[in-house]
């Protein structure tokens, strides 16, 4: 039920595998990762750490310093018993990203673009969802859904400087929340012939939620 492992390439010559075209290791960017995964009957846990290695002859490669070092944790839980007759699920995600140099690129005639900024970014997210399915007379399937999500965000990143034309906000902490209510309506129609059967299922959904400024 638990699996631990890693996929890591370590070489004394930072360009060796690419120079000698070693099979499966000759790409410009290599993804190194370590992971821990757990599987339950209705639950799931996964933690991973990533390091992106740029095969370059230069030891202090600028391209490699622009790559993000990331750690990601995911946990999904489904309550084993019905809650008010419906299914209750919860998901948690924790993400941490660090970059030693800002990763910018240039488009002629257009302002600078940034894949990521120099510094650290971390976010904790949690959401809970409840839903229950009803079959009304005539075969119409109705599923009301209630959900809530919250995020806590922290960052410590450097101002990208004059190349950035947007409004840079150096606030190092922020929170956001989102409540959602909705209903999913489906009306499956079964068509059968002597040789085959087909299901046509029109679907309509209506959801309501507040206007969260950081969404």
Secondary structure, DSSP 4 states (H G I P E B T S, - for coil): -EEEEEE----SSTTHHHHTT-TTS-SSEEEEEEEEEEE-SS-EEEEEEEEEEE--S-TT-HHHHTSEEEEEEEEEEE-SS-BTTBEEEEEEEEEEEEESS-EEE--TTS--EEEE-SEEEEEEEEEEEEEEEEE-TTS-EEEEEEEEEEEEEEEEE---GGG--S------EEEEEEEEEEEEEEEEEEEE-SS-EEEEEEEEEEEEE---TT-
